[in-house]
Amino acid sequence: LFETQPMSMQVELSGELTRGSTIFDRRYLRQRQSNVDVLVAVDLQGVFDYVAQILALVQP
């Protein structure tokens, strides 16, 4: 249902205009090691079908 990619993520702490910005490095030739898995694709119909199946199990 979901596709993820490992990425290197950092939060900019010293920039005057960019402080607090989150930076994701998607390049394969990166200097830093991956530290997060980022969701990059969703099978939307599959998610809707899954939620519908779960809700059908709930007794009122």
C-alpha positions in Angstrom: 0.0 0.0 0.0 2.9 2.3 0.7 6.3 3.0 -0.9 9.1 4.5 1.1 12.6 5.7 0.3 15.5 6.0 2.7 16.8 9.6 2.9 19.0 11.8 4.9 17.0 14.4 6.8 18.3 17.5 8.6 16.7 20.5 10.2 18.4 23.8 9.3 19.4 25.5 12.6 21.7 28.4 11.6 20.1 30.0 8.5 18.7 33.5 9.0 15.9 33.0 6.5 15.8 29.2 6.5 16.0 28.4 10.2 13.7 25.5 11.1 13.4 24.2 7.4 13.5 20.5 7.0 15.9 19.3 4.3 15.5 15.8 2.6 18.4 14.5 0.5 17.1 12.1 -2.1 20.3 11.7 -4.0 21.9 8.3 -4.2 25.4 9.7 -4.0 24.9 11.4 -0.7 27.6 12.2 1.9 25.4 11.5 4.9 23.8 8.2 5.9 20.0 7.8 5.6 18.3 8.5 8.9 14.6 8.4 7.9 12.2 6.5 5.7 10.0 8.9 3.8 6.7 8.0 2.3 6.9 8.7 -1.5 3.8 6.9 -2.9 0.4 5.6 -1.7 -2.0 3.1 -3.3 -4.9 5.4 -2.5 -7.6 2.9 -3.7 -5.9 0.2 -1.7 -6.0 2.4 1.5 -9.7 3.2 1.0 -10.5 -0.5 0.5 -8.5 -1.4 3.6 -10.3 1.2 5.8 -13.7 0.1 4.4 -12.9 -3.5 5.4 -11.9 -2.5 8.9 -15.0 -0.3 9.3 -17.2 -3.1 8.1 -16.0 -5.2 11.1 -17.1 -2.6 13.7 -20.3 -3.4 15.4 -22.6 -0.4 16.1 
